[in-house]
């Protein structure tokens, strides 16, 4: 155990952390290629060992109880979370966590459950892989589609939620079927798998309907994406609690948004992705991205806590909302 890290955790008073992942796999990247590096299974197991050395694993229910308590903590805690509702959690991650008795929460995009649709950034990733592997003739279709532009990777990953239809049009042009990919690969959790995860003690929450960056959509659409995804999950899986994680990030989400959702009791608690930071919304908590390439988890945590202290003089250690 690193004595410096141990001291930083205690002195920072940031004694509860929420790491988040998407996927854990030893296989070659598929839909997530160029988007984030999946943790290898051995790396993930080491992450759990490191986290367990410094923090006690807790359930989401325990996390909420601790977050509401005004008592000063004398222990450290962590709660694991996984975004996008991928079937990888059911196949690879859940067995590892059950063996070690580690609780976790999976955040789910309601439009994608049962592999009904595919996140637009995953579509961009798959199309770029088609481009990389294609013949000169097929590559020309890509370049012609984008009016002769050469930087295909840059163009594909610049496409956002509001113009995502371009990806479907390009897929048709190059004769690539996202529907066939969903049917064959089944990247998302099924309803049956979600129910089984709940029955074995894991918790689930909403991650919006279709994974829009909230800064790219209107206030009304932000509320609808949150409410409709949360309501669907609660009714579909008979949930008692309403947990929500923002797709991409919660930066630029207004104080008014949180006020409305609180007044209408749409969510109980929510999570961003800004690392070790405080938030002036008492029910919104920042998580630490743990898809960290080849970096050792202990070194990564040391760096993150040091960054937290460096932000304090500039008042960057807390998110302030308009």
RODO-2510 file (C-alpha; in nm, 4 decimals, decimal comma):
residues 322
     n   res          X          Y          Z
     1     x     0,0000     0,0000     0,0000
     2     x     0,1357     0,3400    -0,1034
     3     x     0,1567     0,5589     0,2119
     4     x     0,1342     0,8797     0,0062
     5     x    -0,1879     0,7723    -0,1630
     6     x    -0,3301     0,6543     0,1680
     7     x    -0,2570     0,9958     0,3213
     8     x    -0,3953     1,1898     0,0241
     9     x    -0,7252     1,0021     0,0404
    10     x    -0,7652     1,0823     0,4107
    11     x    -0,6570     1,4478     0,3890
    12     x    -0,8654     1,5201     0,0777
    13     x    -1,1842     1,4129     0,2557
    14     x    -1,2779     1,2501    -0,0758
    15     x    -1,3184     0,9111     0,0853
    16     x    -1,5961     0,7758    -0,1359
    17     x    -1,5189     0,7143    -0,5017
    18     x    -1,7217     0,5803    -0,7929
    19     x    -1,5069     0,4279    -1,0693
    20     x    -1,6767     0,3627    -1,4023
    21     x    -1,6096     0,1344    -1,6969
    22     x    -1,7843     0,0262    -2,0138
    23     x    -1,6314    -0,3075    -2,1072
    24     x    -1,3782    -0,5623    -1,9804
    25     x    -1,2368    -0,7951    -2,2456
    26     x    -0,9252    -0,9728    -2,3722
    27     x    -1,0625    -0,9809    -2,7263
    28     x    -0,9817    -0,7297    -2,9985
    29     x    -1,1886    -0,4087    -2,9710
    30     x    -1,5072    -0,4164    -3,1766
    31     x    -1,7721    -0,1440    -3,1616
    32     x    -1,5679     0,0546    -2,9053
    33     x    -1,2497     0,0726    -3,1125
    34     x    -1,1077     0,4303    -3,1222
    35     x    -1,3547     0,5358    -2,8498
    36     x    -1,2104     0,3967    -2,5256
    37     x    -0,9632     0,1220    -2,4307
    38     x    -1,1389    -0,1731    -2,2707
    39     x    -0,9664    -0,3094    -1,9603
    40     x    -0,8179    -0,6552    -1,9989
    41     x    -0,9558    -0,9153    -1,7584
    42     x    -0,6279    -0,9384    -1,5634
    43     x    -0,6079    -0,5578    -1,5463
    44     x    -0,9643    -0,5370    -1,4198
    45     x    -0,8987    -0,7967    -1,1515
    46     x    -0,5923    -0,5982    -1,0462
    47     x    -0,8054    -0,2817    -1,0372
    48     x    -1,0400    -0,4575    -0,7951
    49     x    -0,7454    -0,5670    -0,5796
    50     x    -0,6049    -0,2128    -0,5680
    51     x    -0,9420    -0,0544    -0,4951
    52     x    -1,0075    -0,3100    -0,2206
    53     x    -0,6712    -0,2308    -0,0607
    54     x    -0,7652     0,1344    -0,0120
    55     x    -1,1462     0,1328    -0,0083
    56     x    -1,4316    -0,0880     0,1114
    57     x    -1,6777    -0,2014    -0,1582
    58     x    -2,0346    -0,0837    -0,1004
    59     x    -2,3710    -0,1240    -0,2710
    60     x    -2,5589     0,1639    -0,4300
    61     x    -2,7976     0,1647    -0,1330
    62     x    -2,5019     0,1999     0,1045
    63     x    -2,3546     0,4705    -0,1174
    64     x    -2,6746     0,6742    -0,0885
    65     x    -2,6886     0,6292     0,2886
    66     x    -2,3271     0,7422     0,3249
    67     x    -2,3775     1,0387     0,0907
    68     x    -2,6723     1,1593     0,2996
    69     x    -2,4893     1,1234     0,6294
    70     x    -2,3413     1,4360     0,7851
    71     x    -2,0994     1,2335     0,9972
    72     x    -1,7300     1,2570     0,9158
    73     x    -1,6060     0,9360     0,7570
    74     x    -1,3169     0,7428     0,9048
    75     x    -1,3162     0,4752     0,6338
    76     x    -1,2877     0,4777     0,2547
    77     x    -1,5489     0,3332     0,0180
    78     x    -1,5974     0,2586    -0,3510
    79     x    -1,8913     0,1631    -0,5695
    80     x    -1,8341     0,0262    -0,9206
    81     x    -2,0442     0,1415    -1,2156
    82     x    -2,0659     0,0389    -1,5819
    83     x    -2,2152     0,2506    -1,8599
    84     x    -2,4050     0,1693    -2,1821
    85     x    -2,5711    -0,1535    -2,0609
    86     x    -2,3422    -0,3863    -2,2546
    87     x    -2,3878    -0,7635    -2,2526
    88     x    -2,0167    -0,7857    -2,1685
    89     x    -2,1127    -0,7045    -1,8100
    90     x    -2,3330    -1,0138    -1,7895
    91     x    -2,0865    -1,2445    -1,9645
    92     x    -1,7483    -1,1323    -1,8244
    93     x    -1,7768    -0,8785    -1,5428
    94     x    -2,0634    -1,0082    -1,3278
    95     x    -1,9033    -1,3519    -1,2647
    96     x    -1,5791    -1,1837    -1,1506
    97     x    -1,7647    -0,9497    -0,9171
    98     x    -1,9937    -1,2201    -0,7767
    99     x    -1,6918    -1,4351    -0,6964
   100     x    -1,5410    -1,1482    -0,4981
   101     x    -1,8704    -1,0229    -0,3522
   102     x    -1,8282    -0,6777    -0,5088
   103     x    -2,1514    -0,4803    -0,5736
   104     x    -2,1954    -0,2792    -0,8938
   105     x    -2,4495    -0,0746    -1,0870
   106     x    -2,5114    -0,0972    -1,4615
   107     x    -2,6452     0,2144    -1,6350
   108     x    -2,8661     0,1327    -1,9327
   109     x    -2,9825     0,3216    -2,2426
   110     x    -3,3467     0,2198    -2,2717
   111     x    -3,3540     0,2404    -2,6546
   112     x    -3,0773    -0,0187    -2,6823
   113     x    -3,2082    -0,2921    -2,4482
   114     x    -3,2635    -0,6233    -2,6320
   115     x    -3,0380    -0,4899    -2,9101
   116     x    -3,3143    -0,2792    -3,0637
   117     x    -3,0763    -0,0004    -3,1739
   118     x    -2,7100     0,1030    -3,1655
   119     x    -2,5354     0,4076    -3,0132
   120     x    -2,4322     0,6494    -3,2913
   121     x    -2,0681     0,6587    -3,1795
   122     x    -2,0525     0,2799    -3,1996
   123     x    -2,1903     0,3100    -3,5528
   124     x    -1,9088     0,5518    -3,6406
   125     x    -1,6521     0,3105    -3,4990
   126     x    -1,7889     0,0151    -3,6951
   127     x    -1,8020     0,2141    -4,0178
   128     x    -1,4428     0,3267    -3,9803
   129     x    -1,3400    -0,0355    -3,9399
   130     x    -1,5277    -0,1133    -4,2632
   131     x    -1,3316     0,1677    -4,4277
   132     x    -0,9966     0,0415    -4,2958
   133     x    -1,0572    -0,3118    -4,4254
   134     x    -1,2266    -0,2238    -4,7534
   135     x    -1,1013    -0,2309    -5,1106
   136     x    -0,9926     0,0774    -5,3011
   137     x    -1,3298     0,0758    -5,4750
   138     x    -1,5221     0,0742    -5,1459
   139     x    -1,2951     0,3422    -4,9994
   140     x    -1,3920     0,5608    -5,2940
   141     x    -1,7583     0,5286    -5,1900
   142     x    -1,6629     0,6739    -4,8481
   143     x    -1,4694     0,9620    -5,0073
   144     x    -1,7437     1,0349    -5,2595
   145     x    -2,0054     1,0288    -4,9819
   146     x    -1,8135     1,3034    -4,8027
   147     x    -1,7548     1,4992    -5,1270
   148     x    -1,3964     1,3941    -5,1793
   149     x    -1,2743     1,4600    -4,8263
   150     x    -0,9899     1,2313    -4,7176
   151     x    -0,9928     1,2424    -4,3353
   152     x    -1,2601     0,9723    -4,2939
   153     x    -1,1841     0,8878    -3,9299
   154     x    -1,1974     1,2533    -3,8270
   155     x    -1,5211     1,3093    -4,0174
   156     x    -1,6936     1,0008    -3,8761
   157     x    -1,6106     1,0813    -3,5149
   158     x    -1,7138     1,4449    -3,5581
   159     x    -2,0706     1,3358    -3,6322
   160     x    -2,2906     1,4143    -3,3325
   161     x    -2,6332     1,3206    -3,2019
   162     x    -2,8122     1,5840    -3,4085
   163     x    -2,6748     1,4665    -3,7435
   164     x    -2,6371     1,0972    -3,6632
   165     x    -2,8652     1,0085    -3,9567
   166     x    -2,5563     1,0560    -4,1749
   167     x    -2,4164     0,7302    -4,0339
   168     x    -2,7248     0,5347    -4,1443
   169     x    -2,7076     0,6923    -4,4886
   170     x    -2,3386     0,6029    -4,5209
   171     x    -2,4044     0,2461    -4,4026
   172     x    -2,6642     0,2090    -4,6802
   173     x    -2,4171     0,3499    -4,9338
   174     x    -2,1513     0,0908    -4,8447
   175     x    -2,4044    -0,1902    -4,7924
   176     x    -2,3326    -0,2337    -4,4203
   177     x    -2,6143    -0,3437    -4,1882
   178     x    -2,6216    -0,2255    -3,8275
   179     x    -2,9319    -0,4423    -3,7786
   180     x    -2,7383    -0,7508    -3,8817
   181     x    -2,4546    -0,6569    -3,6462
   182     x    -2,6993    -0,6200    -3,3556
   183     x    -2,8640    -0,9512    -3,4368
   184     x    -2,5348    -1,1392    -3,4733
   185     x    -2,3169    -0,9825    -3,2015
   186     x    -2,5815    -0,8735    -2,9468
   187     x    -2,3623    -0,6085    -2,7793
   188     x    -2,6357    -0,4967    -2,5382
   189     x    -2,8014    -0,6634    -2,2432
   190     x    -3,1308    -0,8403    -2,2989
   191     x    -3,4287    -0,7944    -2,0685
   192     x    -3,3785    -1,1506    -1,9444
   193     x    -3,0141    -1,0801    -1,8590
   194     x    -3,1056    -0,7578    -1,6779
   195     x    -3,3636    -0,9366    -1,4665
   196     x    -3,1114    -1,2044    -1,3805
   197     x    -2,8537    -0,9426    -1,2793
   198     x    -3,1103    -0,7740    -1,0532
   199     x    -3,2029    -1,1097    -0,8997
   200     x    -2,8357    -1,1757    -0,8162
   201     x    -2,7953    -0,8423    -0,6363
   202     x    -2,6684    -0,5982    -0,8969
   203     x    -2,8419    -0,2630    -0,9373
   204     x    -2,9431    -0,0917    -1,2606
   205     x    -3,0038     0,2681    -1,3519
   206     x    -3,0775     0,4812    -1,6567
   207     x    -2,8217     0,6306    -1,8953
   208     x    -3,0715     0,8274    -2,1093
   209     x    -3,2731     0,6816    -2,3961
   210     x    -3,0224     0,7010    -2,6810
   211     x    -2,6950     0,8367    -2,5404
   212     x    -2,7076     1,2014    -2,6503
   213     x    -2,4520     1,4516    -2,5270
   214     x    -2,6753     1,6749    -2,3159
   215     x    -2,4889     1,9889    -2,4246
   216     x    -2,6036     1,9117    -2,7820
   217     x    -2,9759     1,8906    -2,7091
   218     x    -3,2411     2,1287    -2,5782
   219     x    -3,3452     2,1546    -2,2149
   220     x    -3,6778     1,9907    -2,3012
   221     x    -3,5017     1,7006    -2,4725
   222     x    -3,2644     1,6619    -2,1759
   223     x    -3,5622     1,6216    -1,9451
   224     x    -3,7409     1,3846    -2,1848
   225     x    -3,4328     1,1663    -2,2385
   226     x    -3,3918     1,1349    -1,8625
   227     x    -3,7561     1,0926    -1,7628
   228     x    -3,8558     0,8499    -2,0364
   229     x    -3,5532     0,6244    -1,9905
   230     x    -3,5927     0,6249    -1,6133
   231     x    -3,9675     0,5617    -1,6217
   232     x    -3,9242     0,2782    -1,8722
   233     x    -3,6639     0,1031    -1,6571
   234     x    -3,8641     0,1430    -1,3349
   235     x    -4,1786    -0,0030    -1,4896
   236     x    -4,0068    -0,2709    -1,6973
   237     x    -3,7976    -0,4105    -1,4099
   238     x    -4,0074    -0,3091    -1,1073
   239     x    -3,7350    -0,0881    -0,9620
   240     x    -3,7796     0,0879    -0,6292
   241     x    -3,5036     0,3448    -0,6851
   242     x    -3,4139     0,5889    -0,9600
   243     x    -3,0414     0,6094    -1,0409
   244     x    -2,9131     0,7984    -1,3452
   245     x    -2,5743     0,8514    -1,5087
   246     x    -2,5216     1,1180    -1,7727
   247     x    -2,4090     0,9976    -2,1146
   248     x    -2,0687     1,1454    -2,2056
   249     x    -2,0639     1,4135    -1,9332
   250     x    -2,2851     1,6331    -1,7147
   251     x    -2,0810     1,9461    -1,7865
   252     x    -2,2993     2,2329    -1,9131
   253     x    -2,6088     2,0749    -1,7551
   254     x    -2,7854     2,3581    -1,5747
   255     x    -2,8936     2,3919    -1,2145
   256     x    -3,2484     2,4332    -1,3509
   257     x    -3,2328     2,0793    -1,4912
   258     x    -3,1541     1,9293    -1,1510
   259     x    -3,4204     2,1431    -0,9832
   260     x    -3,6893     2,0255    -1,2256
   261     x    -3,5934     1,6599    -1,1925
   262     x    -3,5925     1,6885    -0,8154
   263     x    -3,9307     1,8612    -0,8026
   264     x    -4,0880     1,6012    -1,0310
   265     x    -3,9091     1,3141    -0,8526
   266     x    -3,7726     1,1848    -1,1820
   267     x    -3,4415     1,0669    -1,0331
   268     x    -3,3126     1,0104    -0,6804
   269     x    -2,9406     1,0382    -0,7528
   270     x    -2,7224     1,1058    -1,0568
   271     x    -2,3622     1,0722    -1,1700
   272     x    -2,1219     1,2626    -1,3923
   273     x    -1,7798     1,1706    -1,5293
   274     x    -1,5427     1,4466    -1,4117
   275     x    -1,3190     1,2440    -1,1806
   276     x    -1,2483     1,3372    -0,8204
   277     x    -1,4517     1,6558    -0,7858
   278     x    -1,7180     1,7989    -0,5627
   279     x    -2,0500     1,9109    -0,7077
   280     x    -2,2740     2,1888    -0,5848
   281     x    -2,5746     1,9671    -0,6615
   282     x    -2,5992     1,7512    -0,3497
   283     x    -2,7565     1,4572    -0,5304
   284     x    -2,5108     1,4572    -0,8238
   285     x    -2,1773     1,2791    -0,7874
   286     x    -1,8719     1,2694    -1,0093
   287     x    -1,7186     0,9366    -1,1138
   288     x    -1,3647     0,8388    -1,2071
   289     x    -1,3059     0,6892    -1,5542
   290     x    -1,1121     0,3665    -1,5069
   291     x    -1,0420     0,2731    -1,8688
   292     x    -0,6810     0,3762    -1,8297
   293     x    -0,4864     0,1813    -2,0910
   294     x    -0,1835     0,0048    -1,9475
   295     x    -0,1647     0,2266    -1,6400
   296     x    -0,1587     0,0576    -1,2996
   297     x    -0,4668     0,1455    -1,0928
   298     x    -0,2597     0,2450    -0,7888
   299     x    -0,0488     0,4895    -0,9928
   300     x    -0,3630     0,6230    -1,1563
   301     x    -0,5359     0,6891    -0,8248
   302     x    -0,2259     0,8644    -0,6908
   303     x    -0,2251     1,0909    -0,9951
   304     x    -0,5976     1,1633    -0,9654
   305     x    -0,5744     1,2603    -0,5977
   306     x    -0,2737     1,4816    -0,6666
   307     x    -0,4688     1,6516    -0,9469
   308     x    -0,7527     1,7130    -0,7024
   309     x    -0,5217     1,9040    -0,4658
   310     x    -0,3676     2,1021    -0,7522
   311     x    -0,7155     2,2213    -0,8534
   312     x    -0,8039     2,3592    -0,5097
   313     x    -0,6159     2,6949    -0,5337
   314     x    -0,7922     2,7640    -0,8646
   315     x    -1,1317     2,6519    -0,7306
   316     x    -1,1445     2,3839    -1,0003
   317     x    -1,2077     2,1044    -0,7493
   318     x    -1,5825     2,1747    -0,7499
   319     x    -1,8403     2,1994    -1,0277
   320     x    -2,0455     2,5208    -1,0141
   321     x    -2,3591     2,5371    -1,2278
   322     x    -2,5480     2,8321    -1,3695
***
